[in-house]
Structures are given as structure tokens and as C-alpha cells.
Amino acid sequence: MRLTESDLKFVVETVATKRRDHDHIIGLVRDKDDLLEPMLEDPKLAERLISELEVLVRVSPYLMFSVLLRRVRADLENQSFVLERDARGKRIPVFEAARAGQLLGDPSLREYLTEMLCSFVRTNISVLYRQEGRGWRKRKFSDMDMDDMIALCQLVESELKPRFYKRIADIALFLTGIYPDHASAFVRRPRSQDWRLVPEYERAGRRFYALAAREIEPPGSASVFETLAGQFTLAREALNTLSDRYLKPLRAMYFDQPTG
């Protein structure tokens, strides 16, 4: 876990309410994941994060998402269905809550989703100049735009392609998980703006996670990508629950608006 000192202080003062020696406890739990894990699952942490907005300036995105993903896992284990949008945008119950909760019960996958969400807190823009004939062509690439990442992936050396496979798949999961309306046919947008619907994002996500799983080194780290390729829908539904239940009032604060 990569918790900051401010994160540790927030966790300890929130969970260890009957103790006053918080500095001593911080020293005991620092860099000890086995001690921190049960503390991050304490319901008081999630309640404070979503009810006291001023605390968001104290904690890192990593702590925020670590706690809320654990909270979502507990929620899903105690309900029978998740809400899924149909072709008309209407929400219908899908009885996959238990399986989505089990997915978040995988520590490696949950850690990956935490890091993935953190990677979207800021959008990075790169500029590439390519020589064409006697002149140079300038193009901007956003690491939150799937088409940009696909285009850039085609330009880089083969050894760099796996990181782009991962990013392309992450974009598909992030947009359909945290901003599901972005992939709806009922969202008004400029005529010139291209977009994909959820099934198209899902196909792209599955494909590029599968490509990343085949290319990633060392081989043991490919298991998360294999899981996401095979269970993309469950991961998306888990993130939908996170977004609807906990992140909606915070999305503008934590995430840049998604690009086309």
C-alpha cells in the first residue's frame, strides 16, 4: 500500500477512536499491510470520507479509492442485484451482486482497480511531431482518449505496446464503470464527436486486456489482466456501484471530464 503520512493519520484517528497515542499507532502500522487491511475495512472510514467533504484535502486518491472499493465489496455481499442500464437508458436489476463482490475480494485485482482509478485523476496530454514530406505534422494525444491511445500504440516500438494495451483497456473500464452515461446513446453531444456504446467499450476492453495478459512480464502478473478480460462486465458493474453510491458528488473534484 502506498499510503501517505496524512493518510495514516486519518485512518488511525478515525478507526482508533478510543486511543490518544495516535503517533505510536501510526508507527506500529506503517508499511504493515496485514495490520492496515482490517483498518481500511472499518465502515467509519467510508462514512467519514463521503460525509465530510473537507477531509478530501487531507487524504490521497489512493486511500479514497482503497476504502471505497472495500466498502462496495461489503455492500455487494449484502445485496442480490446490481442496477444495469438497458438500451433505452432505463435501469434494470441484474442478479450479479454476489459475483461482483467476489471479484472485489481478490486483493490483487482490487489493488489494480485502486491504482487504475488513481491514474485517471489527472489527464495527461502529449504532443507528437511527425515528419510528412518536407514538413512536420503536429498531433496531440490524451491518455484518456481511446482513439488517441490506439493511434499512439500503432506508432511505438513493439516492446512499448503492452503499456498501451493496458491503458486502452483501462479507458474502456473507467468510462463504462465511472461515467456510464458517457457511453449512452441518449447523451447529447456535438455532431462531430465520435463515441462508443457500452458493448463496443466492453469488446475493446476485453480484447486489450487479453493482449496485455499475453505480453506482460513477468508472466505471473498477467492474472489480473486475464481476469478482467474474462469478467469485464462484473468489474464494470462493481465500478458502476462505486460511482452511483459514493462517487457521484465527488467526480468533478477527483476526475477531469472524459474526452470524446
N, C-alpha and C positions, 0 to 999 in steps of 0.2 A: 504494500500500500504506500502511496506517496502523499501522505497527509502532511500539511504544514504545521508549524508550531501553533498557529492560530486555530487550525482545525482541531488539534489535540486538546487545546484549552477549551474549545467549545464543546467537544464531546464529553470531556471529563466533568465540566461544570454542569452539563445538562443531565448526565447519567448518574454521577456520584453526588446526588443532592444532599446526602446525609454526612458528607465528609467536608472538611475545610482545608485539608492538606492537598489541594489540587496539584501543586507543583510536584509534590512527591509522587502522586499517582501518575502524572504525565511522564515522569522519569521511569516509572516501572513499565508502562505500556508502550513507550516509544520504540518503534521498529519491531514490535512483537505482535504479529498478525493474529496469533492464537488468542491473545488477550483482547485485542481490539475488535475481533469479529463479533462476539456477543454484545459488545457495547454498541456497535453500529446497527444492530437489530433492535435496540431499545426503542419502543414506539415514541418515547418522549422526544427523540431527535427529530423524527419526521414531523411531529406536531409542531415543534418549535420552528423548524425551517419554513413551514408553509403558513404559519400564523404570525410570525414576527419578521416582516419583510426587511427590517433594518439589519437583521443578523446576516443578510446575504453579502454585506460588505466585509464581513469578518471571515467567512468561510470560502474555501476554494470550490470551483465547479466539481472537482473530483469528489470531495466529501458530499456535496449536494447530491450528485447522481449515485454515489455509492449507497447512501442512506435510502434514497427514494426507490431505487431498484429493489432493495431488500424489503422495503415497505410494500411495493407492488407484489413481490413474491408472496408475502404473507396474505395480502388481500386476495390474490388469485386462489390460494389454497383454501380459502373460506367462502368461495362463491362457485356457482356451477357454470356460469357462462360469461363470455365477453361480448361486447357490442361490436358488430361489424356493419359497415356501410354497404348497402346493395347498389345496384346500377343507378338508382334514382337518388342516391344520397341518404336514403332512409336507414336508420339504424335498426338492425335485427339481432336477436341473441344467437350466438354460436356457442355450443357447449364444448368449449376447448379450454376453459379456465384452468382446470387441473393440469393439463399438459403444458400450458404456457407457464404455470407456476413451477412445474418440474424443470422446465428449461432454465428458468432463472435460478434454480437450485444448484446448477453447475457453477462452481466458483470460477473456473477459467473463463467460461462464457460470460458470466456476469461481470467479471473484471474487464473483459474485452468490450462489452457494451458500455461500461463506465468510461473507458478511455475513448471509445468512439464518440460518445456524446460530448466529451470534453474537446475533441478535435473540431467540433462544429461551433464552438463558442465564438470563434473569430473566423471570418472568411479571408483567405489569402488570395491575392491577385498577383500573377506573374506576367511578365511581358517577354515575348519571344520575337526576335528579328530573324527572318529567313531571306536568304538571297534568292531572288527570282529574276532571271535575265541579268540586266545591268543595274537593277535596283534592289531595294530591300523592302520586304513586307513585314509590317508590324501586326502582331495579334496578342490580345490579352487572354489569359486563361484564369478562370476562377476554380478553386478547388472545391466549390460547392455546385458546380455545373457539370452534369454527367457528360454532356456532349463535348465540353472542353477537355475533360479528363480522357475520354475515349480518343479524341483527336491527338492529345499530347502523348498518349500511350503508343500511338502508331509512329511517333517520331523518335522515341527514345530507344536506347540500346536494349537488347533482349534481357540483360541482367537487371535492368531497372523496371521492366514491365510488371513484375508481381506487385510492387507497391501501388501501381496504378490500378491493377485488377482489384486490389483491396479497397482502394478509395472509391472506385466506381460502384462497387457493391455496397459500400458503406453509405454512399449518397442515396442509393435506392432504398436502403433500410431506414435511413434517417428521415427522408422526406415522407415515406409512406407511414412511418411509425409516429413521428412527432408532428408532422404537418400533413395529415391525411387529406385535408381539404385541398392541398396543393395539387393532388393527383385526381381531383374530381372533375367530371365533365361539366359540373354546374357552377364552377368558379369563373367569374367574368375576368377576362384578361385581354391584353392587346391582340388584335388580329394577327399581327406579325410574329407573335410569340409562340413557339412550338412547345408542346408539353406531352407528357406521357400519362396514361391512366394507371391505376394500381396494378392490373395484371401485367402491363408492359414493364413497370418497375420491378415487379416480382420476377419476371423471366430474366431481366438483366441482372438482378441481384443474385439469383441462383447461379446463373452462368458464370459471373465473375468471381463469386466466392469459390465455385468449383475450380476455376482456373487458378485462383490463388492457392487453393489447397494442393494442387499438383505441383506448383512451382516453389512454394515457400520452403525455406530452410531454417532450422533443422526440420526433418520430417515430422517429429513429434508435435510441433507447433501447428500442424495443419489440421488438427482435430476440430478446433473451433470453426474454421472455415468450412470443413465438411459438414459440421452440424448446422451451420447457418445456411449452407446450400440446400440441405435436405429439409430444414424446418424453418425456412424463411417466413412463412405465414405465421407460425407461432411466435417467432421473435417480433414480427411486426405487431401482432395483437397485444403482446406484452407491452411494447412501447406505446401503442395506442392508449392502453390503460394508464400508463405513466403520464402521458400527455394530457388526457382528458381529466384525470383525477387530481393531478398535482402540478403540472407544469403550465397549464393554460395562462394563469395570471402572471407567470414568470417568463414566458417565452420571449417576449420583447426585450426583457432585461438580459437574458442569457444567450440568445441566439440572434445573429443577424438574420434579416429576412431572406428566405431562399430565393435564388435566382432561377431564371427560366430553365 
